[in-house]
Structure formats: structure tokens, C-alpha cells
Amino acid sequence: MNLWWKSAADFWAMGGAGYFVWMSYGALLLAVVIELIGLALRRRRALAAIEEERELEAEN
């Protein structure tokens, strides 16, 4: 098996483009985490709205 990099430092440096590569991965990870948090909050609000609607229907 041939490895492209001779050491772990070479891997992280990515031939000089490592900063941009790893910052891109970091930005993607941040966007995914923010989206997951947003989804959880929207789900919680939707479930609360459904429960509130059920309570209003039960009162009538």
C-alpha cells in the first residue's frame, strides 16, 4: 500500500494547502452542527404547537 504522505505532519499540511482544506472541513462541520441544532429547535416548537392545538380542541 502506497501512502501519499511520508508523515502525519505532511498529511496535515496537505502540500501547503492544509489550512484551506481543514478550514473547509471545519466550516462544513460547523454548518452541519448548526443545522442539527436548528432542526431540533424547530421540531420542539412544532411538537409544542401540536400539543397546544390538541389542548384547545379538548377544551371545546
mmCIF file as Biopython writes it, N, C-alpha, C and O atoms, coordinates in Angstrom:
data_model
#
loop_
_atom_site.group_PDB
_atom_site.id
_atom_site.type_symbol
_atom_site.label_atom_id
_atom_site.label_alt_id
_atom_site.label_comp_id
_atom_site.label_asym_id
_atom_site.label_entity_id
_atom_site.label_seq_id
_atom_site.pdbx_PDB_ins_code
_atom_site.Cartn_x
_atom_site.Cartn_y
_atom_site.Cartn_z
_atom_site.occupancy
_atom_site.B_iso_or_equiv
_atom_site.auth_seq_id
_atom_site.auth_asym_id
_atom_site.pdbx_PDB_model_num
ATOM 1   N N  . MET A ? 1  ? 0.842   -1.179 0.000  1.0 0.0 1  A 1 
ATOM 2   C CA . MET A ? 1  ? 0.000   0.000  0.000  1.0 0.0 1  A 1 
ATOM 3   C C  . MET A ? 1  ? 0.888   1.243  0.000  1.0 0.0 1  A 1 
ATOM 4   O O  . MET A ? 1  ? 1.725   1.404  0.888  1.0 0.0 1  A 1 
ATOM 5   N N  . ASN A ? 2  ? 0.714   2.111  -0.975 1.0 0.0 2  A 1 
ATOM 6   C CA . ASN A ? 2  ? 1.480   3.350  -1.040 1.0 0.0 2  A 1 
ATOM 7   C C  . ASN A ? 2  ? 0.723   4.471  -0.357 1.0 0.0 2  A 1 
ATOM 8   O O  . ASN A ? 2  ? -0.463  4.683  -0.608 1.0 0.0 2  A 1 
ATOM 9   N N  . LEU A ? 3  ? 1.423   5.185  0.509  1.0 0.0 3  A 1 
ATOM 10  C CA . LEU A ? 3  ? 0.842   6.354  1.158  1.0 0.0 3  A 1 
ATOM 11  C C  . LEU A ? 3  ? 1.311   7.604  0.422  1.0 0.0 3  A 1 
ATOM 12  O O  . LEU A ? 3  ? 2.436   7.668  -0.073 1.0 0.0 3  A 1 
ATOM 13  N N  . TRP A ? 4  ? 0.440   8.576  0.361  1.0 0.0 4  A 1 
ATOM 14  C CA . TRP A ? 4  ? 0.789   9.814  -0.324 1.0 0.0 4  A 1 
ATOM 15  C C  . TRP A ? 4  ? 1.692   10.691 0.527  1.0 0.0 4  A 1 
ATOM 16  O O  . TRP A ? 4  ? 2.451   11.501 -0.006 1.0 0.0 4  A 1 
ATOM 17  N N  . TRP A ? 5  ? 1.619   10.538 1.844  1.0 0.0 5  A 1 
ATOM 18  C CA . TRP A ? 5  ? 2.378   11.390 2.738  1.0 0.0 5  A 1 
ATOM 19  C C  . TRP A ? 5  ? 3.393   10.559 3.498  1.0 0.0 5  A 1 
ATOM 20  O O  . TRP A ? 5  ? 3.147   9.397  3.822  1.0 0.0 5  A 1 
ATOM 21  N N  . LYS A ? 6  ? 4.536   11.164 3.780  1.0 0.0 6  A 1 
ATOM 22  C CA . LYS A ? 6  ? 5.611   10.463 4.477  1.0 0.0 6  A 1 
ATOM 23  C C  . LYS A ? 6  ? 5.436   10.489 5.988  1.0 0.0 6  A 1 
ATOM 24  O O  . LYS A ? 6  ? 5.987   9.646  6.695  1.0 0.0 6  A 1 
ATOM 25  N N  . SER A ? 7  ? 4.667   11.457 6.485  1.0 0.0 7  A 1 
ATOM 26  C CA . SER A ? 7  ? 4.466   11.569 7.933  1.0 0.0 7  A 1 
ATOM 27  C C  . SER A ? 7  ? 3.103   12.195 8.197  1.0 0.0 7  A 1 
ATOM 28  O O  . SER A ? 7  ? 2.429   12.674 7.285  1.0 0.0 7  A 1 
ATOM 29  N N  . ALA A ? 8  ? 2.718   12.178 9.461  1.0 0.0 8  A 1 
ATOM 30  C CA . ALA A ? 8  ? 1.449   12.786 9.855  1.0 0.0 8  A 1 
ATOM 31  C C  . ALA A ? 8  ? 1.479   14.297 9.609  1.0 0.0 8  A 1 
ATOM 32  O O  . ALA A ? 8  ? 0.464   14.883 9.235  1.0 0.0 8  A 1 
ATOM 33  N N  . ALA A ? 9  ? 2.621   14.920 9.814  1.0 0.0 9  A 1 
ATOM 34  C CA . ALA A ? 9  ? 2.744   16.361 9.577  1.0 0.0 9  A 1 
ATOM 35  C C  . ALA A ? 9  ? 2.519   16.686 8.099  1.0 0.0 9  A 1 
ATOM 36  O O  . ALA A ? 9  ? 1.885   17.687 7.768  1.0 0.0 9  A 1 
ATOM 37  N N  . ASP A ? 10 ? 3.036   15.843 7.225  1.0 0.0 10 A 1 
ATOM 38  C CA . ASP A ? 10 ? 2.800   16.037 5.790  1.0 0.0 10 A 1 
ATOM 39  C C  . ASP A ? 10 ? 1.321   15.895 5.459  1.0 0.0 10 A 1 
ATOM 40  O O  . ASP A ? 10 ? 0.785   16.631 4.631  1.0 0.0 10 A 1 
ATOM 41  N N  . PHE A ? 11 ? 0.669   14.939 6.116  1.0 0.0 11 A 1 
ATOM 42  C CA . PHE A ? 11 ? -0.770  14.761 5.902  1.0 0.0 11 A 1 
ATOM 43  C C  . PHE A ? 11 ? -1.532  16.016 6.303  1.0 0.0 11 A 1 
ATOM 44  O O  . PHE A ? 11 ? -2.358  16.509 5.535  1.0 0.0 11 A 1 
ATOM 45  N N  . TRP A ? 12 ? -1.267  16.536 7.494  1.0 0.0 12 A 1 
ATOM 46  C CA . TRP A ? 12 ? -1.987  17.724 7.969  1.0 0.0 12 A 1 
ATOM 47  C C  . TRP A ? 12 ? -1.664  18.951 7.125  1.0 0.0 12 A 1 
ATOM 48  O O  . TRP A ? 12 ? -2.523  19.813 6.947  1.0 0.0 12 A 1 
ATOM 49  N N  . ALA A ? 13 ? -0.450  19.048 6.605  1.0 0.0 13 A 1 
ATOM 50  C CA . ALA A ? 13 ? -0.053  20.198 5.790  1.0 0.0 13 A 1 
ATOM 51  C C  . ALA A ? 13 ? -0.661  20.135 4.391  1.0 0.0 13 A 1 
ATOM 52  O O  . ALA A ? 13 ? -0.884  21.173 3.769  1.0 0.0 13 A 1 
ATOM 53  N N  . MET A ? 14 ? -0.933  18.930 3.888  1.0 0.0 14 A 1 
ATOM 54  C CA . MET A ? 14 ? -1.549  18.735 2.571  1.0 0.0 14 A 1 
ATOM 55  C C  . MET A ? 14 ? -0.804  19.482 1.462  1.0 0.0 14 A 1 
ATOM 56  O O  . MET A ? 14 ? -1.421  20.100 0.595  1.0 0.0 14 A 1 
ATOM 57  N N  . GLY A ? 15 ? 0.483   19.420 1.499  1.0 0.0 15 A 1 
ATOM 58  C CA . GLY A ? 15 ? 1.278   20.054 0.453  1.0 0.0 15 A 1 
ATOM 59  C C  . GLY A ? 15 ? 1.154   21.571 0.437  1.0 0.0 15 A 1 
ATOM 60  O O  . GLY A ? 15 ? 1.281   22.192 -0.618 1.0 0.0 15 A 1 
ATOM 61  N N  . GLY A ? 16 ? 0.908   22.169 1.592  1.0 0.0 16 A 1 
ATOM 62  C CA . GLY A ? 16 ? 0.789   23.621 1.674  1.0 0.0 16 A 1 
ATOM 63  C C  . GLY A ? 16 ? -0.645  24.124 1.634  1.0 0.0 16 A 1 
ATOM 64  O O  . GLY A ? 16 ? -0.897  25.290 1.938  1.0 0.0 16 A 1 
ATOM 65  N N  . ALA A ? 17 ? -1.581  23.271 1.265  1.0 0.0 17 A 1 
ATOM 66  C CA . ALA A ? 17 ? -2.983  23.677 1.178  1.0 0.0 17 A 1 
ATOM 67  C C  . ALA A ? 17 ? -3.778  23.206 2.395  1.0 0.0 17 A 1 
ATOM 68  O O  . ALA A ? 17 ? -5.002  23.341 2.423  1.0 0.0 17 A 1 
ATOM 69  N N  . GLY A ? 18 ? -3.101  22.660 3.389  1.0 0.0 18 A 1 
ATOM 70  C CA . GLY A ? 18 ? -3.773  22.100 4.555  1.0 0.0 18 A 1 
ATOM 71  C C  . GLY A ? 18 ? -4.669  23.088 5.273  1.0 0.0 18 A 1 
ATOM 72  O O  . GLY A ? 18 ? -5.764  22.730 5.708  1.0 0.0 18 A 1 
ATOM 73  N N  . TYR A ? 19 ? -4.219  24.331 5.404  1.0 0.0 19 A 1 
ATOM 74  C CA . TYR A ? 19 ? -5.028  25.349 6.098  1.0 0.0 19 A 1 
ATOM 75  C C  . TYR A ? 19 ? -6.394  25.479 5.430  1.0 0.0 19 A 1 
ATOM 76  O O  . TYR A ? 19 ? -7.420  25.478 6.110  1.0 0.0 19 A 1 
ATOM 77  N N  . PHE A ? 20 ? -6.411  25.587 4.125  1.0 0.0 20 A 1 
ATOM 78  C CA . PHE A ? 20 ? -7.666  25.769 3.401  1.0 0.0 20 A 1 
ATOM 79  C C  . PHE A ? 20 ? -8.523  24.507 3.434  1.0 0.0 20 A 1 
ATOM 80  O O  . PHE A ? 20 ? -9.745  24.581 3.560  1.0 0.0 20 A 1 
ATOM 81  N N  . VAL A ? 21 ? -7.876  23.352 3.319  1.0 0.0 21 A 1 
ATOM 82  C CA . VAL A ? 21 ? -8.603  22.083 3.361  1.0 0.0 21 A 1 
ATOM 83  C C  . VAL A ? 21 ? -9.261  21.904 4.714  1.0 0.0 21 A 1 
ATOM 84  O O  . VAL A ? 21 ? -10.456 21.621 4.785  1.0 0.0 21 A 1 
ATOM 85  N N  . TRP A ? 22 ? -8.503  22.064 5.787  1.0 0.0 22 A 1 
ATOM 86  C CA . TRP A ? 22 ? -9.046  21.821 7.124  1.0 0.0 22 A 1 
ATOM 87  C C  . TRP A ? 22 ? -10.030 22.908 7.545  1.0 0.0 22 A 1 
ATOM 88  O O  . TRP A ? 22 ? -10.974 22.624 8.282  1.0 0.0 22 A 1 
ATOM 89  N N  . MET A ? 23 ? -9.834  24.132 7.100  1.0 0.0 23 A 1 
ATOM 90  C CA . MET A ? 23 ? -10.817 25.175 7.378  1.0 0.0 23 A 1 
ATOM 91  C C  . MET A ? 23 ? -12.129 24.891 6.640  1.0 0.0 23 A 1 
ATOM 92  O O  . MET A ? 23 ? -13.206 25.184 7.160  1.0 0.0 23 A 1 
ATOM 93  N N  . SER A ? 24 ? -12.045 24.332 5.451  1.0 0.0 24 A 1 
ATOM 94  C CA . SER A ? 24 ? -13.245 23.946 4.704  1.0 0.0 24 A 1 
ATOM 95  C C  . SER A ? 24 ? -14.001 22.846 5.432  1.0 0.0 24 A 1 
ATOM 96  O O  . SER A ? 24 ? -15.223 22.909 5.569  1.0 0.0 24 A 1 
ATOM 97  N N  . TYR A ? 25 ? -13.273 21.839 5.897  1.0 0.0 25 A 1 
ATOM 98  C CA . TYR A ? 25 ? -13.915 20.783 6.676  1.0 0.0 25 A 1 
ATOM 99  C C  . TYR A ? 25 ? -14.514 21.350 7.960  1.0 0.0 25 A 1 
ATOM 100 O O  . TYR A ? 25 ? -15.610 20.957 8.359  1.0 0.0 25 A 1 
ATOM 101 N N  . GLY A ? 26 ? -13.811 22.260 8.601  1.0 0.0 26 A 1 
ATOM 102 C CA . GLY A ? 26 ? -14.317 22.879 9.822  1.0 0.0 26 A 1 
ATOM 103 C C  . GLY A ? 26 ? -15.588 23.677 9.568  1.0 0.0 26 A 1 
ATOM 104 O O  . GLY A ? 26 ? -16.534 23.612 10.353 1.0 0.0 26 A 1 
ATOM 105 N N  . ALA A ? 27 ? -15.610 24.429 8.474  1.0 0.0 27 A 1 
ATOM 106 C CA . ALA A ? 27 ? -16.802 25.216 8.129  1.0 0.0 27 A 1 
ATOM 107 C C  . ALA A ? 27 ? -17.980 24.289 7.833  1.0 0.0 27 A 1 
ATOM 108 O O  . ALA A ? 27 ? -19.110 24.573 8.231  1.0 0.0 27 A 1 
ATOM 109 N N  . LEU A ? 28 ? -17.721 23.195 7.142  1.0 0.0 28 A 1 
ATOM 110 C CA . LEU A ? 28 ? -18.782 22.227 6.865  1.0 0.0 28 A 1 
ATOM 111 C C  . LEU A ? 28 ? -19.308 21.612 8.159  1.0 0.0 28 A 1 
ATOM 112 O O  . LEU A ? 28 ? -20.519 21.501 8.345  1.0 0.0 28 A 1 
ATOM 113 N N  . LEU A ? 29 ? -18.417 21.220 9.038  1.0 0.0 29 A 1 
ATOM 114 C CA . LEU A ? 29 ? -18.827 20.645 10.315 1.0 0.0 29 A 1 
ATOM 115 C C  . LEU A ? 29 ? -19.651 21.643 11.119 1.0 0.0 29 A 1 
ATOM 116 O O  . LEU A ? 29 ? -20.667 21.272 11.707 1.0 0.0 29 A 1 
ATOM 117 N N  . LEU A ? 30 ? -19.230 22.895 11.150 1.0 0.0 30 A 1 
ATOM 118 C CA . LEU A ? 30 ? -19.966 23.933 11.862 1.0 0.0 30 A 1 
ATOM 119 C C  . LEU A ? 30 ? -21.364 24.110 11.272 1.0 0.0 30 A 1 
ATOM 120 O O  . LEU A ? 30 ? -22.338 24.230 12.015 1.0 0.0 30 A 1 
ATOM 121 N N  . ALA A ? 31 ? -21.469 24.126 9.956  1.0 0.0 31 A 1 
ATOM 122 C CA . ALA A ? 31 ? -22.771 24.279 9.298  1.0 0.0 31 A 1 
ATOM 123 C C  . ALA A ? 31 ? -23.690 23.102 9.620  1.0 0.0 31 A 1 
ATOM 124 O O  . ALA A ? 31 ? -24.883 23.293 9.855  1.0 0.0 31 A 1 
ATOM 125 N N  . VAL A ? 32 ? -23.145 21.894 9.633  1.0 0.0 32 A 1 
ATOM 126 C CA . VAL A ? 32 ? -23.956 20.707 9.938  1.0 0.0 32 A 1 
ATOM 127 C C  . VAL A ? 32 ? -24.434 20.755 11.389 1.0 0.0 32 A 1 
ATOM 128 O O  . VAL A ? 32 ? -25.594 20.445 11.664 1.0 0.0 32 A 1 
ATOM 129 N N  . VAL A ? 33 ? -23.568 21.135 12.309 1.0 0.0 33 A 1 
ATOM 130 C CA . VAL A ? 33 ? -23.949 21.224 13.718 1.0 0.0 33 A 1 
ATOM 131 C C  . VAL A ? 33 ? -25.030 22.283 13.907 1.0 0.0 33 A 1 
ATOM 132 O O  . VAL A ? 33 ? -26.002 22.048 14.625 1.0 0.0 33 A 1 
ATOM 133 N N  . ILE A ? 34 ? -24.875 23.439 13.278 1.0 0.0 34 A 1 
ATOM 134 C CA . ILE A ? 34 ? -25.880 24.497 13.385 1.0 0.0 34 A 1 
ATOM 135 C C  . ILE A ? 34 ? -27.210 24.026 12.804 1.0 0.0 34 A 1 
ATOM 136 O O  . ILE A ? 34 ? -28.266 24.307 13.372 1.0 0.0 34 A 1 
ATOM 137 N N  . GLU A ? 35 ? -27.172 23.322 11.694 1.0 0.0 35 A 1 
ATOM 138 C CA . GLU A ? 35 ? -28.395 22.807 11.084 1.0 0.0 35 A 1 
ATOM 139 C C  . GLU A ? 35 ? -29.076 21.788 11.993 1.0 0.0 35 A 1 
ATOM 140 O O  . GLU A ? 35 ? -30.299 21.810 12.135 1.0 0.0 35 A 1 
ATOM 141 N N  . LEU A ? 36 ? -28.312 20.906 12.601 1.0 0.0 36 A 1 
ATOM 142 C CA . LEU A ? 36 ? -28.899 19.917 13.510 1.0 0.0 36 A 1 
ATOM 143 C C  . LEU A ? 36 ? -29.536 20.578 14.723 1.0 0.0 36 A 1 
ATOM 144 O O  . LEU A ? 36 ? -30.607 20.162 15.164 1.0 0.0 36 A 1 
ATOM 145 N N  . ILE A ? 37 ? -28.894 21.594 15.261 1.0 0.0 37 A 1 
ATOM 146 C CA . ILE A ? 37 ? -29.470 22.327 16.390 1.0 0.0 37 A 1 
ATOM 147 C C  . ILE A ? 37 ? -30.754 23.022 15.957 1.0 0.0 37 A 1 
ATOM 148 O O  . ILE A ? 37 ? -31.755 22.988 16.673 1.0 0.0 37 A 1 
ATOM 149 N N  . GLY A ? 38 ? -30.729 23.652 14.785 1.0 0.0 38 A 1 
ATOM 150 C CA . GLY A ? 38 ? -31.921 24.310 14.260 1.0 0.0 38 A 1 
ATOM 151 C C  . GLY A ? 38 ? -33.066 23.336 14.039 1.0 0.0 38 A 1 
ATOM 152 O O  . GLY A ? 38 ? -34.217 23.644 14.347 1.0 0.0 38 A 1 
ATOM 153 N N  . LEU A ? 39 ? -32.753 22.158 13.505 1.0 0.0 39 A 1 
ATOM 154 C CA . LEU A ? 39 ? -33.779 21.134 13.303 1.0 0.0 39 A 1 
ATOM 155 C C  . LEU A ? 39 ? -34.396 20.700 14.626 1.0 0.0 39 A 1 
ATOM 156 O O  . LEU A ? 39 ? -35.613 20.540 14.722 1.0 0.0 39 A 1 
ATOM 157 N N  . ALA A ? 40 ? -33.573 20.513 15.633 1.0 0.0 40 A 1 
ATOM 158 C CA . ALA A ? 40 ? -34.073 20.099 16.943 1.0 0.0 40 A 1 
ATOM 159 C C  . ALA A ? 40 ? -34.983 21.170 17.539 1.0 0.0 40 A 1 
ATOM 160 O O  . ALA A ? 40 ? -36.024 20.853 18.113 1.0 0.0 40 A 1 
ATOM 161 N N  . LEU A ? 41 ? -34.593 22.434 17.405 1.0 0.0 41 A 1 
ATOM 162 C CA . LEU A ? 41 ? -35.422 23.525 17.930 1.0 0.0 41 A 1 
ATOM 163 C C  . LEU A ? 41 ? -36.738 23.636 17.181 1.0 0.0 41 A 1 
ATOM 164 O O  . LEU A ? 41 ? -37.785 23.831 17.799 1.0 0.0 41 A 1 
ATOM 165 N N  . ARG A ? 42 ? -36.703 23.516 15.849 1.0 0.0 42 A 1 
ATOM 166 C CA . ARG A ? 42 ? -37.941 23.580 15.068 1.0 0.0 42 A 1 
ATOM 167 C C  . ARG A ? 42 ? -38.857 22.415 15.393 1.0 0.0 42 A 1 
ATOM 168 O O  . ARG A ? 42 ? -40.076 22.578 15.455 1.0 0.0 42 A 1 
ATOM 169 N N  . ARG A ? 43 ? -38.282 21.243 15.601 1.0 0.0 43 A 1 
ATOM 170 C CA . ARG A ? 43 ? -39.090 20.072 15.961 1.0 0.0 43 A 1 
ATOM 171 C C  . ARG A ? 43 ? -39.764 20.295 17.301 1.0 0.0 43 A 1 
ATOM 172 O O  . ARG A ? 43 ? -40.950 20.011 17.462 1.0 0.0 43 A 1 
ATOM 173 N N  . ARG A ? 44 ? -39.004 20.807 18.264 1.0 0.0 44 A 1 
ATOM 174 C CA . ARG A ? 44 ? -39.557 21.064 19.588 1.0 0.0 44 A 1 
ATOM 175 C C  . ARG A ? 44 ? -40.711 22.064 19.511 1.0 0.0 44 A 1 
ATOM 176 O O  . ARG A ? 44 ? -41.749 21.873 20.145 1.0 0.0 44 A 1 
ATOM 177 N N  . ARG A ? 45 ? -40.523 23.134 18.727 1.0 0.0 45 A 1 
ATOM 178 C CA . ARG A ? 45 ? -41.597 24.132 18.570 1.0 0.0 45 A 1 
ATOM 179 C C  . ARG A ? 45 ? -42.815 23.534 17.880 1.0 0.0 45 A 1 
ATOM 180 O O  . ARG A ? 45 ? -43.948 23.829 18.260 1.0 0.0 45 A 1 
ATOM 181 N N  . ALA A ? 46 ? -42.598 22.703 16.875 1.0 0.0 46 A 1 
ATOM 182 C CA . ALA A ? 46 ? -43.713 22.090 16.154 1.0 0.0 46 A 1 
ATOM 183 C C  . ALA A ? 46 ? -44.497 21.158 17.075 1.0 0.0 46 A 1 
ATOM 184 O O  . ALA A ? 46 ? -45.728 21.165 17.064 1.0 0.0 46 A 1 
ATOM 185 N N  . LEU A ? 47 ? -43.797 20.364 17.862 1.0 0.0 47 A 1 
ATOM 186 C CA . LEU A ? 47 ? -44.474 19.463 18.789 1.0 0.0 47 A 1 
ATOM 187 C C  . LEU A ? 47 ? -45.243 20.244 19.851 1.0 0.0 47 A 1 
ATOM 188 O O  . LEU A ? 47 ? -46.339 19.842 20.243 1.0 0.0 47 A 1 
ATOM 189 N N  . ALA A ? 48 ? -44.679 21.357 20.318 1.0 0.0 48 A 1 
ATOM 190 C CA . ALA A ? 48 ? -45.377 22.193 21.294 1.0 0.0 48 A 1 
ATOM 191 C C  . ALA A ? 48 ? -46.635 22.793 20.678 1.0 0.0 48 A 1 
ATOM 192 O O  . ALA A ? 48 ? -47.667 22.876 21.344 1.0 0.0 48 A 1 
ATOM 193 N N  . ALA A ? 49 ? -46.564 23.210 19.421 1.0 0.0 49 A 1 
ATOM 194 C CA . ALA A ? 49 ? -47.728 23.786 18.745 1.0 0.0 49 A 1 
ATOM 195 C C  . ALA A ? 49 ? -48.812 22.722 18.557 1.0 0.0 49 A 1 
ATOM 196 O O  . ALA A ? 49 ? -49.996 23.020 18.713 1.0 0.0 49 A 1 
ATOM 197 N N  . ILE A ? 50 ? -48.435 21.519 18.234 1.0 0.0 50 A 1 
ATOM 198 C CA . ILE A ? 50 ? -49.403 20.429 18.076 1.0 0.0 50 A 1 
ATOM 199 C C  . ILE A ? 50 ? -50.070 20.138 19.420 1.0 0.0 50 A 1 
ATOM 200 O O  . ILE A ? 50 ? -51.286 19.961 19.495 1.0 0.0 50 A 1 
ATOM 201 N N  . GLU A ? 51 ? -49.269 20.092 20.469 1.0 0.0 51 A 1 
ATOM 202 C CA . GLU A ? 51 ? -49.828 19.827 21.802 1.0 0.0 51 A 1 
ATOM 203 C C  . GLU A ? 51 ? -50.790 20.937 22.219 1.0 0.0 51 A 1 
ATOM 204 O O  . GLU A ? 51 ? -51.848 20.672 22.790 1.0 0.0 51 A 1 
ATOM 205 N N  . GLU A ? 52 ? -50.415 22.172 21.930 1.0 0.0 52 A 1 
ATOM 206 C CA . GLU A ? 52 ? -51.288 23.304 22.261 1.0 0.0 52 A 1 
ATOM 207 C C  . GLU A ? 52 ? -52.598 23.212 21.477 1.0 0.0 52 A 1 
ATOM 208 O O  . GLU A ? 52 ? -53.669 23.481 22.020 1.0 0.0 52 A 1 
ATOM 209 N N  . GLU A ? 53 ? -52.512 22.840 20.223 1.0 0.0 53 A 1 
ATOM 210 C CA . GLU A ? 53 ? -53.717 22.705 19.409 1.0 0.0 53 A 1 
ATOM 211 C C  . GLU A ? 53 ? -54.610 21.581 19.940 1.0 0.0 53 A 1 
ATOM 212 O O  . GLU A ? 53 ? -55.833 21.720 19.968 1.0 0.0 53 A 1 
ATOM 213 N N  . ARG A ? 54 ? -54.005 20.477 20.358 1.0 0.0 54 A 1 
ATOM 214 C CA . ARG A ? 54 ? -54.780 19.370 20.931 1.0 0.0 54 A 1 
ATOM 215 C C  . ARG A ? 54 ? -55.487 19.806 22.209 1.0 0.0 54 A 1 
ATOM 216 O O  . ARG A ? 54 ? -56.643 19.446 22.436 1.0 0.0 54 A 1 
ATOM 217 N N  . GLU A ? 55 ? -54.790 20.585 23.048 1.0 0.0 55 A 1 
ATOM 218 C CA . GLU A ? 55 ? -55.394 21.069 24.287 1.0 0.0 55 A 1 
ATOM 219 C C  . GLU A ? 55 ? -56.579 21.993 23.989 1.0 0.0 55 A 1 
ATOM 220 O O  . GLU A ? 55 ? -57.608 21.918 24.660 1.0 0.0 55 A 1 
ATOM 221 N N  . LEU A ? 56 ? -56.437 22.857 22.992 1.0 0.0 56 A 1 
ATOM 222 C CA . LEU A ? 56 ? -57.530 23.751 22.612 1.0 0.0 56 A 1 
ATOM 223 C C  . LEU A ? 56 ? -58.717 22.963 22.094 1.0 0.0 56 A 1 
ATOM 224 O O  . LEU A ? 56 ? -59.863 23.296 22.395 1.0 0.0 56 A 1 
ATOM 225 N N  . GLU A ? 57 ? -58.454 21.911 21.311 1.0 0.0 57 A 1 
ATOM 226 C CA . GLU A ? 57 ? -59.548 21.084 20.790 1.0 0.0 57 A 1 
ATOM 227 C C  . GLU A ? 57 ? -60.232 20.308 21.920 1.0 0.0 57 A 1 
ATOM 228 O O  . GLU A ? 57 ? -61.442 20.084 21.878 1.0 0.0 57 A 1 
ATOM 229 N N  . ALA A ? 58 ? -59.461 19.903 22.924 1.0 0.0 58 A 1 
ATOM 230 C CA . ALA A ? 58 ? -60.035 19.153 24.044 1.0 0.0 58 A 1 
ATOM 231 C C  . ALA A ? 58 ? -60.940 20.037 24.883 1.0 0.0 58 A 1 
ATOM 232 O O  . ALA A ? 58 ? -61.908 19.546 25.463 1.0 0.0 58 A 1 
ATOM 233 N N  . GLU A ? 59 ? -60.648 21.326 24.962 1.0 0.0 59 A 1 
ATOM 234 C CA . GLU A ? 59 ? -61.459 22.261 25.735 1.0 0.0 59 A 1 
ATOM 235 C C  . GLU A ? 59 ? -62.816 22.486 25.094 1.0 0.0 59 A 1 
ATOM 236 O O  . GLU A ? 59 ? -63.789 22.747 25.801 1.0 0.0 59 A 1 
ATOM 237 N N  . ASN A ? 60 ? -62.908 22.393 23.778 1.0 0.0 60 A 1 
ATOM 238 C CA . ASN A ? 60 ? -64.159 22.672 23.062 1.0 0.0 60 A 1 
ATOM 239 C C  . ASN A ? 60 ? -65.035 21.503 22.996 1.0 0.0 60 A 1 
ATOM 240 O O  . ASN A ? 60 ? -66.123 21.578 22.426 1.0 0.0 60 A 1 
#
